[in-house]
Amino acid sequence: MSILVWIEQNDGAAVSSCWEVLGRAQTLAAEMGTSAAALVIGENVDAIAQEALGYGAATVYTASSPALAQYRLQPYAVAVAQALDAAGATVFLTNATLRGGVLAATVACSRGGGIAANVSDLRVEGGRLTATRAVYSGNILADITFASELAVASVRPRSFPMPEVGAGSGTVQPLSAGLDEASIREKITDFRAADTGEISLTDAKIIVSGGRGVAADPAKGFALVGALTDVLGAAMGASRAAVDAGFIPYKHQVGQTGKTVKPDLYIAAGISGAIQHLAGMGNSKVIVAVNKDREAPIFEKATYGIVDDLFAVLPALTEEFKKRLG
């Protein structure tokens, strides 16, 4: 019996939120009297396997093959099944990225396991796993228990602290995936990265978002948002209203129908605070709201509020941060 955590990777580098999940898995494993293992799938995965040992995995299972170089659901699900059997795992955890969510759901269906998707907390109650996730646009937190032998959960990024890296005393155990290109139904004909050089919203510690308030001059408004993100080393976000209006691409959307984020600092410029947006960023540690409407719902959630025009406030903030941050 053990807890198995899938370590997602992009271009040979692990997705950092996976280490948060692995750190939590170790805490859960200690309470359940078992161990936390990691699974790395891809090609030439030795470096990430050693990194997983450093983050505390007792065993790192590796599935390495040219056929696994790019993420494809069918062969990755096969590798997970082999790792679950090898580890005797009763819990399988992924990060709640698009890939992690789909892989978790596929494994749960194929193995008859219960699944809790996009959870914000995991704990042990009565010796069994309990998950917590937000429902009804974040107005209610629901506890989920598992009646099945296998419990599967995808974990929202930044739900848990990043564990410290150590020397690592675990072992690496290769799996014999037995996969070749001819046996895989999915074929990748082309791959193009769309977000080169941008900070990921889900991993960002600071996010500056623009909303409908930029409507007077959308190009200038998001240029001001971008200038502040550059100074702070932040990611750029947006409300659904801004995306629907065509001011900015969907990849920046934060909210119930966009990305769920939990940064240390979230600056909302010209965002009214619709419930769908709050569902995606309401758990940010510090929220700063800038809006001309003092009755805007965002101020009820904000740690600090500035009632003023974003076109005046954002340049002032940018200049002040430049002075203080050098």
C-alpha positions as CSV (number, residue, x, y, z in Angstrom):
1,M,0.0,0.0,0.0
2,S,1.3,3.4,-0.9
3,I,0.5,6.9,-2.3
4,L,1.6,7.4,-6.0
5,V,2.1,10.9,-7.4
6,W,2.5,11.6,-11.1
7,I,5.3,14.1,-11.9
8,E,4.3,16.0,-15.0
9,Q,7.0,17.5,-17.1
10,N,7.3,19.9,-20.0
11,D,10.4,19.9,-22.3
12,G,12.4,17.9,-19.8
13,A,11.5,20.0,-16.7
14,A,9.1,19.0,-14.0
15,V,6.0,21.1,-13.5
16,S,6.7,22.7,-10.1
17,S,3.2,22.2,-8.7
18,C,3.9,18.4,-8.7
19,W,6.4,18.9,-6.0
20,E,3.8,20.5,-3.8
21,V,1.6,17.4,-4.3
22,L,4.5,15.1,-3.5
23,G,5.2,17.0,-0.3
24,R,1.6,16.7,0.8
25,A,1.6,13.0,-0.1
26,Q,4.5,12.4,2.3
27,T,2.5,14.0,5.1
28,L,-0.5,11.9,4.3
29,A,1.6,8.7,4.0
30,A,3.1,9.2,7.4
31,E,-0.4,9.5,8.9
32,M,-1.6,6.5,7.0
33,G,1.4,4.4,8.0
34,T,2.6,4.0,4.4
35,S,5.0,5.6,1.9
36,A,4.8,8.2,-0.9
37,A,6.1,7.2,-4.3
38,A,6.5,9.2,-7.5
39,L,6.0,8.3,-11.2
40,V,8.0,9.9,-14.0
41,I,6.9,9.2,-17.6
42,G,8.8,10.4,-20.7
43,E,12.1,9.9,-22.4
44,N,15.4,10.3,-20.7
45,V,13.8,10.8,-17.3
46,D,16.8,10.1,-15.0
47,A,17.3,13.8,-14.0
48,I,13.7,14.3,-13.0
49,A,13.7,10.9,-11.1
50,Q,16.7,12.1,-9.1
51,E,14.9,15.4,-8.4
52,A,11.9,13.4,-7.1
53,L,14.2,11.6,-4.7
54,G,15.4,14.9,-3.5
55,Y,11.9,16.0,-2.8
56,G,11.4,13.0,-0.6
57,A,9.8,10.2,-2.7
58,A,10.5,6.8,-1.1
59,T,10.4,5.1,-4.6
60,V,10.5,6.7,-8.0
61,Y,9.0,4.6,-10.8
62,T,10.1,5.5,-14.2
63,A,8.6,4.7,-17.6
64,S,11.1,5.8,-20.2
65,S,10.7,5.3,-24.0
66,P,10.9,7.4,-27.2
67,A,7.2,6.6,-27.5
68,L,6.6,8.5,-24.3
69,A,8.5,11.6,-25.2
70,Q,5.3,13.6,-25.7
71,Y,2.2,13.3,-23.5
72,R,-0.4,11.1,-25.0
73,L,-3.2,9.8,-22.9
74,Q,-3.3,6.1,-24.0
75,P,0.4,5.2,-23.3
76,Y,0.5,7.4,-20.2
77,A,-2.5,5.6,-18.7
78,V,-0.8,2.3,-19.4
79,A,2.3,3.5,-17.6
80,V,0.2,4.7,-14.6
81,A,-1.5,1.3,-14.4
82,Q,1.8,-0.5,-14.3
83,A,3.1,1.9,-11.6
84,L,-0.1,1.4,-9.5
85,D,0.4,-2.3,-9.5
86,A,4.1,-2.1,-8.8
87,A,3.6,0.2,-5.9
88,G,0.4,-1.4,-4.6
89,A,-1.0,2.1,-4.4
90,T,-4.4,2.9,-2.9
91,V,-4.1,6.6,-3.7
92,F,-3.2,8.2,-7.0
93,L,-2.5,12.0,-7.1
94,T,-1.9,14.4,-10.0
95,N,-1.7,18.2,-10.3
96,A,-4.9,19.7,-11.6
97,T,-3.5,20.9,-15.0
98,L,-5.3,19.9,-18.1
99,R,-3.1,16.9,-18.6
100,G,-3.2,15.9,-14.9
101,G,-7.0,16.2,-14.7
102,V,-7.6,14.1,-17.8
103,L,-5.1,11.4,-16.7
104,A,-6.6,11.2,-13.2
105,A,-10.1,10.8,-14.6
106,T,-9.0,8.1,-17.1
107,V,-7.2,6.1,-14.4
108,A,-10.2,6.4,-12.0
109,C,-12.6,5.1,-14.7
110,S,-10.3,2.3,-15.9
111,R,-9.5,1.1,-12.3
112,G,-13.0,1.6,-10.8
113,G,-11.7,4.3,-8.4
114,G,-13.4,7.3,-7.0
115,I,-12.2,10.7,-8.1
116,A,-12.1,14.2,-6.5
117,A,-11.2,16.8,-9.1
118,N,-9.4,20.1,-8.6
119,V,-9.2,19.8,-4.9
120,S,-7.7,22.4,-2.6
121,D,-7.0,20.2,0.5
122,L,-6.2,16.5,1.3
123,R,-6.2,15.0,4.8
124,V,-6.6,11.7,6.6
125,E,-9.7,11.0,8.7
126,G,-10.2,7.7,10.2
127,G,-7.3,6.2,8.4
128,R,-8.8,7.1,5.0
129,L,-8.2,10.0,2.5
130,T,-10.6,13.0,2.6
131,A,-10.5,15.7,-0.1
132,T,-11.9,19.2,-0.1
133,R,-13.0,21.1,-3.2
134,A,-14.9,24.3,-3.9
135,V,-18.4,24.0,-5.4
136,Y,-21.1,26.5,-6.4
137,S,-18.5,29.0,-7.6
138,G,-16.5,28.8,-4.5
139,N,-19.4,29.6,-2.1
140,I,-19.2,26.1,-0.5
141,L,-16.4,23.8,0.4
142,A,-17.3,20.1,0.0
143,D,-15.6,17.2,1.7
144,I,-15.2,14.1,-0.5
145,T,-14.6,10.6,0.9
146,F,-13.8,7.5,-1.1
147,A,-15.7,4.2,-0.9
148,S,-13.6,2.6,-3.6
149,E,-10.3,0.7,-3.0
150,L,-8.5,3.3,-5.1
151,A,-8.8,7.0,-4.4
152,V,-7.8,9.4,-7.2
153,A,-7.5,13.2,-6.9
154,S,-6.2,16.1,-8.9
155,V,-4.8,18.9,-6.8
156,R,-5.1,22.6,-7.6
157,P,-1.7,24.3,-8.0
158,R,-0.4,26.2,-5.0
159,S,-2.7,24.4,-2.6
160,F,0.2,23.2,-0.5
161,P,3.7,24.7,0.3
162,M,6.7,23.7,-1.7
163,P,8.7,21.0,0.2
164,E,12.4,21.5,0.9
165,V,14.9,19.6,-1.2
166,G,17.2,17.1,0.5
167,A,19.8,14.5,-0.4
168,G,17.2,11.8,-1.0
169,S,17.5,8.3,0.2
170,G,14.9,6.5,-1.9
171,T,15.3,4.2,-4.9
172,V,14.5,4.4,-8.6
173,Q,12.6,1.5,-10.1
174,P,12.3,1.4,-13.9
175,L,9.0,0.0,-15.4
176,S,8.9,-2.1,-18.5
177,A,6.3,-0.1,-20.4
178,G,6.4,-2.4,-23.4
179,L,5.1,0.3,-25.7
180,D,6.1,1.1,-29.2
181,E,4.8,3.7,-31.7
182,A,2.8,1.1,-33.7
183,S,0.7,0.2,-30.6
184,I,-0.3,3.8,-29.8
185,R,-3.5,5.0,-31.5
186,E,-2.8,8.7,-30.9
187,K,-0.3,10.3,-33.2
188,I,1.4,13.7,-32.8
189,T,2.0,15.3,-36.2
190,D,3.1,18.7,-34.9
191,F,3.8,20.5,-31.7
192,R,4.0,24.3,-31.2
193,A,4.6,26.1,-27.9
194,A,2.2,29.1,-27.6
195,D,3.5,30.7,-24.3
196,T,7.2,31.1,-24.9
197,G,8.7,33.4,-22.4
198,E,5.6,34.0,-20.4
199,I,5.1,33.3,-16.7
200,S,2.5,30.5,-16.1
201,L,-0.7,31.8,-14.4
202,T,-1.1,28.7,-12.3
203,D,2.5,28.8,-11.0
204,A,2.8,32.6,-10.6
205,K,3.3,34.1,-7.1
206,I,2.2,37.5,-8.3
207,I,-0.6,38.1,-10.9
208,V,-1.9,41.4,-12.3
209,S,-5.2,41.1,-14.0
210,G,-7.3,43.6,-16.1
211,G,-11.0,43.6,-16.6
212,R,-13.8,45.5,-18.2
213,G,-12.5,48.7,-16.7
214,V,-9.9,49.0,-19.5
215,A,-12.8,49.4,-22.1
216,A,-12.1,53.1,-22.6
217,D,-8.8,52.2,-24.2
218,P,-8.2,48.4,-24.1
219,A,-4.8,48.5,-25.8
220,K,-3.5,51.2,-23.4
221,G,-5.2,49.5,-20.4
222,F,-3.5,46.1,-20.9
223,A,-0.2,47.9,-21.8
224,L,-0.4,49.4,-18.3
225,V,-1.2,46.0,-16.8
226,G,1.8,44.5,-18.8
227,A,4.1,47.2,-17.6
228,L,3.3,46.5,-14.0
229,T,3.7,42.7,-14.5
230,D,7.1,43.3,-16.0
231,V,8.3,45.3,-13.0
232,L,6.9,42.8,-10.5
233,G,8.0,39.7,-12.4
234,A,4.3,38.7,-12.4
235,A,1.9,36.9,-14.7
236,M,-0.8,38.7,-16.6
237,G,-4.4,37.7,-16.0
238,A,-7.8,38.9,-17.1
239,S,-11.5,38.6,-16.3
240,R,-13.9,36.8,-18.6
241,A,-15.5,40.2,-19.5
242,A,-12.2,41.3,-20.9
243,V,-11.6,38.1,-22.8
244,D,-15.1,38.0,-24.2
245,A,-14.7,41.6,-25.4
246,G,-11.7,40.6,-27.4
247,F,-9.3,42.7,-25.3
248,I,-6.9,39.8,-24.5
249,P,-6.6,36.1,-25.4
250,Y,-8.4,33.4,-23.4
251,K,-5.2,31.9,-22.1
252,H,-5.1,34.8,-19.6
253,Q,-8.6,34.2,-18.3
254,V,-8.9,33.7,-14.5
255,G,-12.1,32.4,-13.1
256,Q,-14.6,29.6,-13.1
257,T,-14.3,29.1,-16.8
258,G,-10.6,30.0,-16.9
259,K,-7.7,29.2,-14.7
260,T,-7.9,28.8,-10.9
261,V,-5.0,30.6,-9.2
262,K,-3.7,31.1,-5.7
263,P,-0.8,33.6,-5.8
264,D,0.7,35.5,-2.9
265,L,-0.4,38.8,-4.5
266,Y,-3.3,39.3,-6.9
267,I,-3.9,42.8,-8.3
268,A,-7.3,43.2,-9.9
269,A,-7.5,46.3,-12.1
270,G,-10.9,47.3,-13.4
271,I,-12.5,44.0,-12.3
272,S,-15.9,44.3,-10.7
273,G,-15.6,40.9,-8.9
274,A,-18.3,38.7,-10.4
275,I,-18.7,35.5,-8.5
276,Q,-17.3,33.5,-11.4
277,H,-14.0,35.5,-11.2
278,L,-13.8,35.2,-7.5
279,A,-14.1,31.5,-7.8
280,G,-10.8,31.5,-9.6
281,M,-8.8,33.8,-7.5
282,G,-10.6,34.2,-4.2
283,N,-8.0,32.1,-2.3
284,S,-5.1,34.5,-3.1
285,K,-3.1,35.5,0.0
286,V,-3.3,39.2,-0.6
287,I,-5.8,40.9,-3.0
288,V,-5.4,44.5,-4.1
289,A,-8.4,45.9,-6.0
290,V,-8.4,49.0,-8.2
291,N,-11.8,50.2,-9.4
292,K,-13.7,53.5,-9.9
293,D,-16.9,52.0,-8.5
294,R,-16.6,51.9,-4.7
295,E,-19.6,49.5,-4.6
296,A,-17.9,46.9,-6.8
297,P,-18.1,43.4,-5.2
298,I,-14.3,42.9,-5.5
299,F,-13.8,45.2,-2.6
300,E,-15.6,42.8,-0.3
301,K,-12.9,40.2,-1.0
302,A,-10.0,42.6,-1.3
303,T,-7.3,43.0,1.3
304,Y,-6.6,46.5,0.1
305,G,-8.8,48.6,-2.1
306,I,-8.1,51.7,-4.2
307,V,-11.1,53.6,-5.4
308,D,-9.8,55.3,-8.5
309,D,-9.2,55.1,-12.3
310,L,-6.8,52.3,-13.2
311,F,-5.4,54.5,-16.0
312,A,-4.1,56.8,-13.2
313,V,-3.3,54.2,-10.5
314,L,-1.3,51.5,-12.5
315,P,1.3,54.0,-13.9
316,A,1.8,55.3,-10.3
317,L,2.2,51.8,-8.9
318,T,4.6,50.9,-11.7
319,E,6.8,53.9,-11.1
320,E,6.8,53.3,-7.3
321,F,7.7,49.7,-7.6
322,K,10.5,50.6,-10.0
323,K,12.0,52.9,-7.3
324,R,11.6,50.3,-4.5
325,L,12.7,47.3,-6.4
326,G,15.5,48.9,-8.3
